Amino acid sequence: MSLSDEDREILNDFISEAAEGLEKAEGLLLQLEQALVGEQEADSQLINSLFRVYHSIKGSAGFLGFNLINELTHQAESVLDKIRKGKLSLEKHHIDVLLEVCDALQIILDYLKTHGEEQGFQTDFSDLLERLKSISENAGGGANSFKEQARAETKKKAAADIPQFDQEMIVTDQMKKEFAEESSELLEQLEQDLMALEKNPNDSDLLNSIFRALHTIKGNAGFLGFEDISQICHKAETIFDLARSGTIILQERQISLMLQIIDFIGAALIALKEGKPPIIAGKNALLDLMADVVDVTQASRPESAAESKPPAKDEQKKAAHINIKNEQAATVRFSREKLSDVIRVDVSKLNKLMDLVGEIVIAEST
């Protein structure tokens, strides 16, 4: 679509203001989530501020004729209006849905930046809209009906946790370029946050920042059909969701692993910039290693004296120390001090990873 200079300026102003609003909304949602984790009452001022952000974006979108943005923000502010009027109690799954709205709006803004209009946008957000409507419609209902609805929403969320690629959507070179550039910037910030986290593993601001960055990359990758990146980010995001809720406490070796995971994602982004598929070599092995991070970290928490005893000899035989290094990942390693990169994993998974690395080396040498 060809826009006049004046129209382009108006569009750019809207996109800029909406993006700033979304960034503010995400910060407010994370503050509300932290209050819920600490079993505190939701701050009415935070909810009112969040309501105003969605309301402002809705008004501008309606004026410019961006109907999908208008509908999403309208449904989001309806939920928040019920919450601030006491007709609905804020729950964690409400925050999750509202964060999805932020991700969806950002995807639409990226499309508008390239195409100048919503026409031709193919990603389907009908499920998200239905969940927002369902939350609003069930506000003030009986306790049983609300609980049943919450369970239904949880099942829907679990099924759609990793955004699915719309086969009818055409992924342009410009969209790939913007995704790669934005994700690369997020990876740089992720690395800085992870290095800071090593010094203070309980810093809630750092944990939230890391979670949001991974969540953003995951969402964008999922909508564009880049499954490897989406799945890796989803697993990493899960780890930091557990960490920020206090379920696990990350140690230096786990943080070191996450830094190397970032390198693998970075390698996939470089491939994308070069016009190649953003495939992550050894993806399944990396997913297994991250699953072990949760298991080992939870098992090692000093909840009792018995748990602090040295592992039995049989258990020691079943574990090994590995050093995860890959030349592909090294090509995108950002400058940093040498970190510990040792983690305990099951021997069978170690063997599987080594086989995969061997196959990669053979493939690259042919």
N, C-alpha and C positions, 0 to 999 in steps of 0.2 A: 504494500500500500504506500502510495506516494503522499507525503505530508508536506504542507507548507511550512516555512520556517517558524511561523507563529505557532502552528499546531504542534510541531515537533518540540518547541520550547515548553508548551503547556504539558505535553506528554512526559517530557523528561523531568519536569518539576514534580508531576504526580508520582512518577516512579521513584524519584529520590525521596520525597516525603513519605511515601508508603513504605519504602525500605527502612527508613529510620524508625517509622512507627512499629514495624514488625520486630526490629531489633529491640526496641523498648518493651514490646509485648512479651517477647521471649524472656527477657530479664525479669519482668514482673511475674510471669508464670513460674519461673524457677524459684523466686522468693516465696511464692505461695506454696510451692511443693515442699520447700524446706520447712515451712511452718507446719505442714501436715505431717512430715516425717518426725518433727519434734513434738507432735501431738498438741500443737498450739492452735488457737482459733485463727481463721483467715482474717487478715487485716482488711477492714472495709475500705480503707484508703487505696490499698493496692488493687482491690477489685474495681473500685470506681475509676482508677487511672486506666486499668486495662479495658474497661468498658468504653472509655472515651477514645482510646486508640482505635479500636474496631469501628466505633461510631464515626470517627473522623475519616477513616479510609472509605467507609461505606458511602458517606456523603459525597466525597470527591469522585468516587467510582460511578455513582449514580448520575452525577452531573455530566460526566464524560461518556456515559453510555456503556461502561464495562459491566455488563449484567452478571457475569459469573463472580467477579470480585464482590459486587454488590450483594449477591445472594449469600455467599460464604460469610461475609462480615455481618450481614443481617442476622443470620442464624447464630453466629457466635455471640453477638451482643444480646440476643434473646436469652441465651443460656445464662450469661453474666447478669442480665437484668433480673432473672428469677433468683439468682444467688444473692445479689445485693439487697433484694426485697425480702429475703428470708423464706422464699417459697421452695428453695432447693439448697441442700447442704453441699458445700464443695467437697468433692471426692477426687482421689488421685486420677481415676480414669477420665474425669472431666478435664483435668489439666492435660492429660495425654492427647485427648481429642482436640483441644484448643491449640496445642503445639502442632498437631497435624494441619490445622487450619493455617498456621503461620507458614509451614512448609509448602502447602498448596498455593498460597498467595504468592510466595516468592517465585515459584515455578511459573505462575501466570505473568508476574512482572518481568521475568526473564524473556518470556515469549513476546510481551508487548514491546520490550526494548528492541527486539529484532524486527518484529512484523508491524508494530504500530497499532494493532487492533486485536480483539479477541477472536475474530472470525478465522476459522481454520484451526483453532486450538482443539486438539483431539483428546487430551487426557480427560478421563471420566472421573469426576469427583462426586457422583451421585450417592455412593455409599457413605461418604463423609457427611454429605448434607443430610442424609436420612438419619444418621446417628445423632447429629446435632438436633434435628427436629424431634427425634425420639426422646432425647434428654429433656428438652423443653416441655414436651407434651406430658411427660410423666412426672413433672415437678408437682409436688403437693399431693401426689397420689398416696395410696396406702403403703405401709411399710413393705408388705409382701410384694406388691406389684413393682415397687421400686427396686427391690432386691433382685426380682426376676429380670427386670430390664437391665440392671447392672451386670448380671451374669451373661445376658445375651450380648451386651456390648463388649464385654471382656472376650467372649468367644470370637466375635467379629474382629476385634482388634488383633487377637492372636493370629487369626487366619490371614489378616492383611498387614501384619507387622512390617514385612518387607514389601514396599510398593511394587506392584506388578506393571510390567511394560505393556502399554497399549499397542497392539500389533498394527493398528491403523494409523498411529502417529508417525509422521515422517521426521526422523532425526537428521537435521541439517548439519553441514560442516560447521556453521556458525554456532549452533547449539553445543556441539562437541567441544569447540574451542573455548566457549564461555565456561562450560562445565570444568574443563581441564584447568583453566586459569584460576577460577574461583576455588576449586578443590586444592590446587597447589598452594594458594595463599593460606587456606585453612590448615594444610599440613605443616606449613612453617610455624603457624601459631600453635598447633598441636605439639610440635617438638619442643618449643619453648616452655609450654605449660607442663609437659611431662618432665623436663629437666628440673623445673622448679618444684614439681611434685615429689621428686626424689628427696628433696631437703625437708619437705613438709607434707607427708602422705595423707594427712587428715584435712588439708586445706579445702574447704567446701567450695570456695570460689573457683579454684583450679579444677576440681572434679566436675563441677557444673559446666565450666567452659569446655573441657575436653569432651564431655558427653554431648553437648550441643553441636560441637564441630563434627563429631562422628555421625550424629543424627542427621545433620544437614547433608553431608556427603552421601550417606546411605540413601536418604530420600531422593536426592537428585539422580544418583546412579540407578536406583530402582526404576524411576520413571523413564529414564533413557534406555533402559534395557541392559545396563552394564552389571550383570549378575555377580561376577566375581568380586568387584569392588563393594557392591551392596551387601553381599553376604559376609565379607570380612568385616566391614564396618558395623554390621548388625551384631556380630559376635563380640567385637571390641566394645561397642556401645553397651551391651549387656553387662560386661565386666565393670564398667565405670558406673553403671546404674546401681549395681550391688555395692560398689565402693562408696558412692555418695550417700546411700541409705544406711551405711554402717554395717552391712551384712558381711563384707569382707574388708580387710585392710591390706592394701597393696604394698609389697616390699620391693626393694631395689631390683631384684632379679626379674620380677614380673613387669615392672616399669620398663626395664631394659628390653624385654621381649616386645612390649608394645611399641617402643621406639623402632624396633626392627620391622614390625608389622607396617608401620608408617612408610618405611623404605620400600616395602613390596607394593604398597598402594601407589607410591610415587613412581615406581618403575612402570606400573600399568598406565599411569597418566602420561608418562613420556611416550609410551607406545601409542597412546591415543593421539597425541600431538603429531606423531610421525605418520598418522593415517593407518595404524595397525589396530587390531582389536585389543581392548584393555584387559588382557588376560593375566591373572596372577598365578605364576608357576607354583605348583605344590599347594594349591588353595586348600584342599581337604586336609592335608597334614597340618597346615597353619590353624585351621578351625579346630582340629583335635588338640593342638597345643594350647590354644586359648581356653578350651574346655577344661584342660588340666589345670590351668591357672586358678580357675574357680574351685575345683576340687581340692587342690593342694592348699590353697589359701584358707579355705574354710576348715579343712582338717587340721591346719597348723595353728588355729586361733587358740590362745592359752586360756580356755574356759575352765579348765580343771588341772590339778596337779598331775593327774594320770596322763593327760594329753601332752604334757611337757616332757615326758619320758622319751629317751632315744628310741628310734624305730627298731623293731625286731629285725634279726638278721634276714629272715625270709623276705621282709618288706624291702630291706636294702638291696637284696638280689634282684628285686623286680623293678628297681629304679636305676636310672643312669643320668649322668650329666652330659648335656650336649651344648655345643657352641653353634648357634644359628648364624651362619654367614653365607652370603650369596653374592656373587659378582654383580648379578643384575640389580640387587638392592643397593649395592655399594655405589652404583652410578648416580644415585639420587640422594646419597647420604649428605645431610647438611653438616656444617662444621660444628663439632662439639667435642668435649673431652671424652676420653675413652670410658665407657661404662661397663659395668659387670653384665655379662650376657650368658649367664649360666642358669639353667632351670631344670628341675627334676621332672622326668617324664617316664612313662611306661616303656619298657624295652621294645615291645612289639610296635609301638608308635614310632620309636626312634628308628627301627629298621625300615618302617614304611617311608619315613621322611628321607632316609639315606638313599633308598631306592629311587625316590622321585628326583632327588638332587642329581643322582647318577644319570638318570634319563635326560635331565635338562642339559647337563654337561655334554653328553653324547650328541644331543640334538643341536646344540650351539656349535659343535666342532665339525658338523657335517655340512 
